[in-house]
Amino acid sequence: MTTEITRAEYDERLARVRTRMDLQGMSALIVTDPTNIYYLCGYNAWSFYTPQMLFVPAQGDMILFAREMDAKGAHRTTWLPDEQIVAYPERYVHRPHLHPFDWVAFALRRRWQVAPASKGVVGMEMDSHFTSPKGYRALEHGVPEWKIVDCFELVNWVRLVKSDAEIQLMRAAARVTTKAMEAAIEAIEVGVPQNVIASRIAAAQAIGDGEAWGDYPAIVPMLPTGESADTPHLTWSDRRLELGDAVVVELAGAHRRYHVPLARTVMLGEPSEELLRLEEAVAAGLQAVLDAAAPGVAVASLAHAWNWTLAEYGLEKPSRLGYSIGAAYPPDWGERTISIRSEDENDLAENQTFHIICGMWMEGFGYEVSESVRITATGVETFTSFPRGLIRR
């Protein structure tokens, strides 16, 4: 049996969101990030390329606004009753002088009389990938009673500490991750095109592992190879692998939208002395981070442990070391809350989950090893168990 999120857990999530809304002085919240919509009401469809919104008042029922063709089927994934799922007309989709939120604003004011009850401060996800200036302007003009402010990733921060059910979903996702990484390693051979490797990964990501079936990942597999491994976030082409290539594989398994990313480096042939030294430094640094992690520990101290270890090898990593993870939709599997770096001012807590990515991008070569972890009562749990060294093929 796969884990389900219960209605009681959804109620508890909403209560925590409303507590934070009260602390931030908000009478309502506009949620456009599909992950946050999913987190609060379970709605799950590839409909986020058109505007959609979950309206969360401080009191009363939430309302999900979606495109007409999507709203008709929203009841198949969300727990919301039909009267809380509202369709905006198809004629508002991709129009130069209209925006769906023009219609939504009118509906909130007139049909549901929300605006008079929600005068004051209304939070909005201003930095969401799915909040556009045009949508913001439609609401600002359509409901002038509101003072619309940035909610500063309010729901994202509520998501930071996972429930036991969420941890079980991430463990299922880790099984998918393992199968996908195994498929990648098996496919990496001299003469094989990168796109073929990507296809094997994608198949494994979808098939999953038994009842731990594979959901679509928020990010496609990344395969920086050879000299281009000095650059992160590269995907693939038809380039054929050559003897002497080091192939960086970064991917994630997903299950019911929960993600467990993983990165490893695969070597075709003999590695250089520089790469071997990088392997040693990264292994030592990652172990120092894992040894330091525990509830109550400052996030910045993990970055310090990593940085000090790298310094012993004469190395440094300017970019962040990791970030919180959980449920996700494209284009990102990160939660956009805690980042593991020396400037972060948060402390670790039990059941927070992170992707610790020890990516080192040098000049003409690179090396990546990562672990997705859960903070336990006493330390860390790694979601997968792949060897952390350079993988020889």
N, C-alpha and C positions, 0 to 999 in steps of 0.2 A: 504493500500500500504506500502511495506517495503522500507526503504531508500536505494538508490543506490549511489555509488560514481561516480560522473560525470567525463567525460574526462577532463573538465576544472580543476577539483581538482587534477587529476593525473598529469596534466601539472604543476600545482602549486607545487606539491610535488617534482617533478623532478627539478624544478627551485631552490627550497630551498636546495635540495641535492647538486646541482651544485654550489650554492653559498658557501656552507660549504666546498666542495671540493676545491674551489679556495682559501678559507681562509687557508686550510691545505696544499696548494701547490701541489695538485694532478692533473695529466692530465687524469686520468681514475680511475674507481672504480670497484672492483670485489665483487659482492654481492652473497653470498651463503646461507644466512639465509632465509628459506622459508617465514618467516613473512615479511622480508624486500623486497623480490621479489614480494610477494603479494601486499605489500603497494605501490610499484612503478608501477607495470603493471597488477595487478589483477590475476596473474596466481595462480590457486588453485587446487592442486591434491595431493594425497598421493604418491608422487614420490620422496620425499626428502631423501629416504633411499639409493638412488644412487646419484652420484654427479650431480649437476646442477648449473648453474651460470647465473646471469644477468650481462652483461658487460655494464658499464655506462661510455662512454667517456665524456670528458668535453664539447665536441661539437659533433653533429651528432646523429645518431640513436642508441638507446640501442639495444643489441642483447641478446636474451634468448637462452642459450644452454641447451638442455635437452636430455635425453635418447631417442632413436629413437621412441620407442613405446609411449612415453609420448609427445614428440614434435608433433606427428601427430594430437593429440587432444588438444594441448595447446590453439589453437584459440577459443576453446569453453568457456574459462574463461577469457583470457587476452584480452586487447584492442590492443595489438601489431599486426600489419599486418603480413601476413605469411612470408614475406621476412626477418622479424626480429626474426623469430623463427627457430633455426637451430638445427638439430638432429645430435648427434654423434652416430656412429654405435654400434649395439648391441654387437659386438664382444669385445668391450672395457669394458663391465660390469663384475665386479668381476674376474679380471685376475691378477695373482700374479706379472707379470712383465710389465703390462700396466696400465695406468690410463686414464679415459676419458679426463682429462685435458691435456694429451699429444696430443690428437687429437684436442682439442680446441685451444691449443697454436699454432699448425700448421695452423689451419684454420684462426686464427686471423692474423697471419703473412702473409700467402700466398693468401688466398681466399678473405679476406676482407681488407688486407693491413692496419690493425689497428696499428700494432706495430710501423711502421715508424712515424705515426702521433701522437703516444702516448709515444714517448721516454720521459724518465724522471721518475717521481715518480708516481707509481700506488698503490692505496690503496687497501687493502684486509682485510676482516673480520677475523682477526687472532684468535679471541677468540670465534668465532661462534661454536656452537655444530656441524656444518656441514662443517667446514673447516678442512681437515686432513693434516698432515705433508706430506703425499704422494702427495696430490693434489697441495700443495704449491710448493713442489719440482719439479713437472711436469711443472708448469708455470715458475718457476725460471730458469730451464734448457731450456725450450722451447722458451722463449722470453728473452734472456739475455740482450736485450737493456733496459729492465725495471729495475727500482729499486723498488722492491715490499716492501711496508711498512704496518704496522698496521694502519688501518683507525680509530681505537678507537671507534667502534660502531657508526660510522657517521650517518647512516640512523636511527638507534635507537634513537639518540638524536633529529633528525628532527621529528620523530614520537611523541615526548614528549607532545607537545601541540596539542590537538585534534580539528578538525574542527566541525562545527555544525552537519554535516552529521554523523561523527563518534560518537558524543555524542548520537545521536538518535539510532545508532546501539547498543551502550552500554546500553541504556535504554531498548531496545528490549531484549538484552541478560539478563538484570536484571529480566525481566519477566520469562525467562527460569530458572534463578537461584532460584526465588521464588518457582516455581513449584517443582524444584528438592529438595529444602530444606523441603518443605511441605511433599513430598513423603518420605524423610528420617525420619522425625519426626514421621510420621504416622506408619512407618514400625518398629520403635524401640520399642520392647516389650520384656519382659522376655521370654526366650526360643527361640527367633528368631536368626538364624545363621547370622553372619556378611555378608556372601556372598549373602544372600537373600536381606538384606538391600541395598547392593551395586547394585543388579539387579533392585530394585525399583527406585533407584536414576538414574541409567543409562537409564531406560525407560523414566523417566520424562525429563531427559536432552535431549533426542532425540525428544520426542513429542513436548516439548515446550509449548507455550501458543498461540493458534490461529496462526495468521500470523507471530508471533514471534517464528518461528520454531527453533528447537534445532540443532545446529551444534555439531560436536564431540569436547569434551574439550581437552585442551593441557595436562591436568593432570587428572588422574583417581580420583574418590572419595577416601578420606582418612578417616579412622575410628579408630583411637587409642582408646582403650577401657579399662576401669578398671585401673589396675596398669600400663598397657602399655601406658596409656595416658600421662605418664611422658616423652614420646618420640614422637617427631613430625614425620610426613611423613610416618607413617605406613598405610598400605592399609587394607586388610581384609583376613580372613581365613574362616573356617567353624565353628569357635568358637561361641557357643550359648550365648546370653546375659543372665546375671544373675541379680537378685535383688541386688541393691547396686552398680551396674556399672554406672559410668559416661562415656558417649560415646561422643567423640569429632567428629563432622562432619565438614569436610572442603571439599568444592566442588566449582564448577563454572558452571554457565550457559553460553553458547556460542551461538552467532548468527552471521552468515557471518564472522566467525573467531574472532569477538570481544568478550571479556570475562569479566564477572563480578564475581569474587570469593566471597565466604561468608563462615564464620565458626561460628558454635554455639555448645554449649555443652548441651547434653540431659541427665537427671538424672533419673535412675530407682530406685525409693524408696527414702529414706531420705538421704540428703547429710551430710557429716561430717562438723564439725565446721570449720575445715581448708579450706574446699572447699567453704563454705559460706563466709569466710573472703576473699578468693581469688576472689570470685565473686564481692564482694563489692569494692575491690581495683581496679580490672580491669574496672569496670563500671566508677569509678571516674577518672581513668587515661584516658580512651578512651574519656570521655566527655571533659576533659581538652585539649586533642589533637584537638578535633573537634572545640572547642571554640577558639583555637589559630590559626587555619588555615584560611588564606586569601591571596590574591595576594600580593606579595612583602614581605611576611613573610619568614624569613630564615627557610629552611627545618630543620636545627639543632634545632631550637626553639621548634618544635613539639616534637622532642626526649627529649628535656629538660623538657617540660611540663609533659610528660609521666614519665620520670625518677624521677622527684621531687615528683610526686604524689605517685608512688610506694614506694619511700623512706619513706614517711609518714606512710606506713604500714609495714616498715621493709623489703621490697622486692626489687629485682632488676631483670632486664631482659637483659642478656648480648647480645643477638642477636638483629638484626635490627627490627624496629617496623613496617616497611612497605616498599613498592616499587611501582614504576610506572607500570601501566597495560594498555592494549588496545587490539590490534589484537595479535594473538598468534597461534603457532603450537607446537606440542609436541617437547621437553619434558618439557616446562616451559611456564607459562602464564605471567611471568614478562617481562618487557621491557629491563631490564639490564642497566638502566640509573640511575635515582635518587633512593637512598635508604634512608629511614627515620631513621637517626641515627645522633649522635652528631658530627661525622666527616664530614658529607656532607656539601659542601660549596655553594650549589645552593639556590636560592629563589623560592618560589612558584609563579605560574602564572595562570591566568584564563584558564580554560579548560585543565589543567593537571588532570590526573586521577590516583588514587592510591588505592592499597589494604592495609589498615591499619589492621594489624593482631596482636592482643593482646594475643599472645600465651604464657602461663606460664606453664613450664614443671618442676614440682617439683620432689620429691622423692616418687615414688609409686603412684602418681596421677598427673593430669594435668587439665588445663582449657583453653579453647580458645573461644574468641569472636572476630569477625572481621567485618569491614565495607569496602565496595568499595565506593569511593567518587569522586566527581568532585569538583575542586576548582572553585567557582563562583566569580562574581565581588565583593562580599562582605564577602564570607565565604565558606561554603561547602554544597554540595548536596549529600545526601546518595542515592545510586541507589536502595536499597531495604529498607523495613520498618519493618523488624522482630524485636520483643522485644529483648533487649540485655542481659537480665538476664539468669540465669540458667533455662532451660526448663524442667519442671517436667512431668514425665510420670508415 
